[in-house]
């Protein structure tokens, strides 16, 4: 039986190339990475990473994440056709208008689940809430919806741990401590999933005889469809596609440290959401509280992470002497010559470089081959650049940096108020 189940799952999963939504997501992901490349060109004169390679990496990691999430959804037995996605998607698009980071199942799904819990409770006392406009909300499988949210965020936490730190985009930021360097961690993944739908069929239907018998404990989130005498529930596997995104800033920590911390916190949050979903399946009375926790907990997690990062001492600040190396372009001459992030360039061709402006002037006017005196881990070494093109060095900014970005930390209500003010103008 187990072998047949695994075979059915694999046969469904490998059909993802036939799903046009998967390729549409890849195109949209390519557009996002192209925007990052354009932003890097505006700030530093060139993009640091090839867009094509970033898209390929996203697809490969997305396949791994989709397999993990698909297996978990299958084990849980979440009926995707009963969790109110027709309400979640439009609400997610509305929240996108408030702020891009609110286009997330944690916010849209949690709000839909909370409203559905109120409607379902009201329908017990006033039947009108179970009909007409409210009928769809009254039939939403709230624990299943919460289980989907927890599963996707658990897959996201795994993907962040595996690839969130890769190819970070350097930024110059203006903070309360002055202009500092940092990294924007931004990743997107297309996830091919194996979902399920439940259907009431006659016991005499041929598909019943051809079906596979499942263990008695399955599914953990049973379908809410009413089954009459002479009928039974049939579960069908279907290929679906989801998209996940991750955005963060590393200022007081390295990209690897930041992504690991974010992955750990998000993973713990996801496990808690899954536990609440299982509890709500057994004790429906807590469905409202569980649904409310999902967006509130997610928001508090993000605000706490941002506050922690910005309150600590910045890691990428200008050295006392010379110019620090913040990042290097992939395949650039500086990377090939052995220069590394964290190095401090003391002079170029024997001339000191006391600040970023002097560093750029020396790059533009220096002769070839260019000799860089570099300090690394307290020791000096000579790096030779034999290239007339841009070597691909992104320096740590100093207080004279001509271009920088600002970061504004806002919560949901502040973002909503700003959006409403713009609409009134």
N, C-alpha and C positions, 0 to 999 in steps of 0.2 A: 504493500500500500504506500509506504513512504517513498519508494523509488518512483512510483507512478505520479505521486504528487509533485516531487521534485522535477520530474520530466515535464509535467504540464506547466509548472512555474517557469522553467527555463525556456520552453517553447514560446510562452507569451512574452517573456522579457526580451528575447532576441529579435522581436518584430519591431523594435523601436525605430530602425532606419526607415520603416514604411510610414511612420507618423510624421506628417508635414509640420506639426507643431514643434517637434524636436528641432528641425532645421530652422524654423522661424525663430526659435529661441536662440539658436547659435548666431543667426544674423543680428538679432538685437544685442546679444552679448558682444559681438564684433563691433557694433556701433558704440557701445559703452567704452570698450577698450580704445577705440579710435579717438573718442573724446578725451580720454586720459592722455593719449599720446599727443594730441593737439595742445593740451594744457601744459605738458612738459616742454613742448617746443616753444610755447610762449614764454615760459619762465626761464628755460635753460638753453634755448636755441636748438634743441634736438630731442626726439623721443629716446627713452632709455632702452625700451624693449620692443621687439617685433610684435605687432598686433596678431599676426597669424599664429605665432607660437603660443601666445597667451590664450587664444581661442582654442587651439588644440589641447592645451593643458586643461582648460575648463571642461572641455568635452570628456577627456579621459577621467578626470576626477569626478565629474558628474555621473559617469557610468558607474563608478564604484559607489558613490553616495546613493544613487538610485537603486542599486542592487541591495544595499543595506536597508534602506527605507522600505523597499518593496517586500523584502522578506519579513520585516517586522510588521508591516500592515497585514500581510497574509497570515502571520501567526496570530495576530490580534483578531483578525476576522472583521475588520472595519468595513461596513457596507457604504461605499463612496456615494451611492445614489440616494442615500437617506440622511445625509448630514448637512443639507441646506447650502450647497455650493452656489445655487442660483441667487442666494442672498449674500453670500460671502464675497464673491467676485465684484459685484457692483459697489459694495461698501468699501472694498479695498481700493477701488479706483477713485472713489470720493475722498478717501483718506489721503490718497496720493496728492490731491489738490491742496491739502493742508500742509504736508511736508513729505518728501519722497520716502523717508525712513518709516512712515506709517503705512506704506503699502506692504503690509505683512499680515500673514494669517493669524498671528498672535493678537493683533488689534481687531481686525475685521471678524475673525472667527470667534474671538472671545465676546465681542459685542453682540453678534448674532446669537450666540449661545445663551447669553444673559437674557436677551429679549425673548427668545424662545422659551426659556425656563419660566419667565413671568407669564407668558401666554398660556403655556401648558398648565400652570398652577391655576390661572384664572378660569380656564376651560372646565376645571373640576367643579366650580361653583356656578359659572355662567356658561352654558353650552355654546352661546353665540361666539365665544372666542375660539371655538374649534371648527368654525365654518367660515365660508367667504374669504375675505382678505387675510384672515388669520390662519386659515387651514394649513398652509404650507409651513408656517412657523410651528404650529401645534404638532406637526408630524416629524420635526427634526429630531434626529437621534443625537442628542447633546453629548453623551459620553463618547460616541464615535467621532464626533467633530473634534472634541478635545484630544482624543487619541491621535487623530491625524495631525493636529498642531504639534503635539509632543513628539511624534515620530519625525516630522520634517525638521523640527529644531534639533533633535538629537542627531539626525544625519548632517545637518548644517554644522553642529559642533565638531563632528568628526572631520568634516571637510576643512574647517578652519584650522584644526590641529595639524592636518596633513599638508595643507597648501596655503593657509592664510598669510604666511610670512613670505611666500615666494614672490619675487619680482615686485617689491614695494616701490611705490612712486614717491620720490623725495619732494619735500615741500619746504618753503620758507614761511614761517608763521610769526605773526605778531601776537605776543602774549603779555600778561602782566609783568613778566620777567624780561621783556624786551623781545627782539627778533631772534628766533631760534630755529634750528633745523628740526626736521621730523620726517616721518614717513606716513603716507596715506596707504592704508591696507584696504584694497578694494578688489573683491572677487565676485564672479558670477558663475553659476553652474546650472546646466540643464540636466534635470533628473528624469530618466525614463523609469517609470514605476509599474508595478503589477498591482492593479486595484481589483476590487470585487464589487459585484452587484448581486442582489438577491431577487428572486422571482418565484412567485407561487405557481406551481405546476401540478397537473393531475398525477396521481400515483401511477396511472397507466401510460403516461407519456414515455416515448422511447428514450428520451434523454435521461430519465430516472434510472433505467436499467443500465445505461452506458456510463453513468456517473461513477465517481470514486467515493467510497465510504470514508468519512473523516473520523478522527478520534472523538470520544464522548465529550471531552472538555472543550472542544472547539465548536463555535467561535466564542472568544471571550466577550465580544460585543455583538450579541445576537441581533438579527434583523427584527424590526418592530412590525413587519407585515403580518396581517391577520391570516391565519391558515385554517381553512374549514375542513370538515370531514371529507376524506377522499383526496386530499391535496397535501402537498409537502413543499418545503422550501428548497430551491436549487440555487447554488452559488456558482457564478460564472466569473472566470478571470478575464480581465480586459487590460490592455496596455494604455497607460495614461502618462502624461508628461507634466512635470512641475519645474518651476524655476526658483532658484535660491540665490540670494545675494548677501554679501558681507561687506561692511564698511567700518573702518576704525582708524584711529590715529595713534601712532607711536611717537611720543615726545620724550617721556621720562623712562622709556624702556626700549629695547631693541625690537624690531619687528617679530622675531621669533618669540621673545618673552611676552610681548603683547598678545600675539595670536594664541599662545598656549593658555594665557590667563583668561582670555575671552572664551576659548573653547571649553575650558574647565567650568567656568561659571554658567555658560549656556547649557552645557551638558547636565549639570545639576538641576538647572531650571527645567529642562526637558523631562528628566526623570520624575521630578515632582509633578509636572503636568500629567504625565502618564499615570502616576499613582492616583491623582485626583480623578482622572477619567475612569479608572477601574473602580474607585470608590463610588463615583456617581452612577456607574452602571448597577452597582449593588444597592446603593442608597440614593435614589433619585432626589430626595429632599435636599441634598447638598449641591445639586446641579447648578443653581444660580451662583452660589459662592464660588464654586470651582471655575465657572465661566468668567466671573469678574476677576478672579486672581490672574487669569491668563494674560490680559493686556496690562493690568496694573503691575504684575510681577515683572513682565518684560520691560516696561517703561522704567521701573525702579532699577532694574539691572543695568540698563544703558546709562541712566543718569549717575548711578554710583560708579560705574566704570570710568565715565568721563571725568567725574570729579576727582577720582583717585589719580588719574593720569595727569591732569592739569595742576593738581595741588603739589605734586612732587617736583623735585629739582630737574630741570630739563637736562637731557643727556647730550644733546648735540648743540653745544655753544662754542663760540669762537675761542680759540686758544690764546694764551697770553702773547705768544709770538708765532708768526707765520699764519698759514691758512689751513684749516682742517679739511679733510676729504669726507664729504657726506655720503656720496654714492658715485658709481661709475657706470657708464653706458655699456650694455652687453656688446662684446665684440669690438669695443673701442681701443684706440692705441694705448691709452693709459692702462687699461685692464691687461692688455697683452704684454705691456712692459713690466708688469708686476706690482703696480700701485694697488693699494687696498683701502677700502673704507676704514676710517679711523686714523689714517696716516696724517701727519702734519707736514705741509710743504714749507720749508724754511726759506729757500731761495731758488730762483730759476736763472740758470747760466751765471751764477755768482751774484746776482742782484737780489737783495732781500725783498720779500713780498709781505709787507706788514698788514695788508688788508685785502679784501676781495677785489676792490677796484684795481689795486696794483697787480693782483694775480691775473686778472683778465687782460690788462695792458701788456704784461709780460708774455702772455700766451700769443697775443696778436703781433708783437714786435720782435720776439726772440728769434735767434737764428737756429738752424737745424744742423745736427741733432741737438735737441733741447735737453739740458742737464738739470734735473730736479734733485735738490738736497732734501731728503725726507727723513723725518723722525718717526720711528715706530717702536713702541714699547720701550722708550728711553734710549734707543740707539739710533744713530744716524746712518743712512745709506744713500747711495746715488742711484737714481732711476733715469734711464736714457729713453727719451721719446724721439723716435726717428720717423716723424709723420708731420706733413704740412697741414693736414686736415684737423678738425676739432678732435682733440684726444678723448673727449667724453668724460671730463672731470666735473662733478657737481660739488662745489665747495660748501662748507658750513657757513651760513650767513653771519655777518657782523652787523653792528648798529648802522652801518652806512649802506646796507643792502638796498638797491634801488627798487626792487620789486618784492612784494610779500603778500601773503594771504592772511585773512583774519578768520577766526572760528567763533561762531556765536552758538552758545549752548542754550537751547530753549526746550521747555516741556510742551506737552500737547496744547494746553490752554493758551500759552504764549504764542505758539505757532498759529493757532486758530484765530486769535485776536488780530495778529498781524495780517493774516489772509483776509479777514473781514474788512480791516481798514483799507487794504488795497482795493477791494471790490467797491467800496463806497466812494473812492476817489474818481 
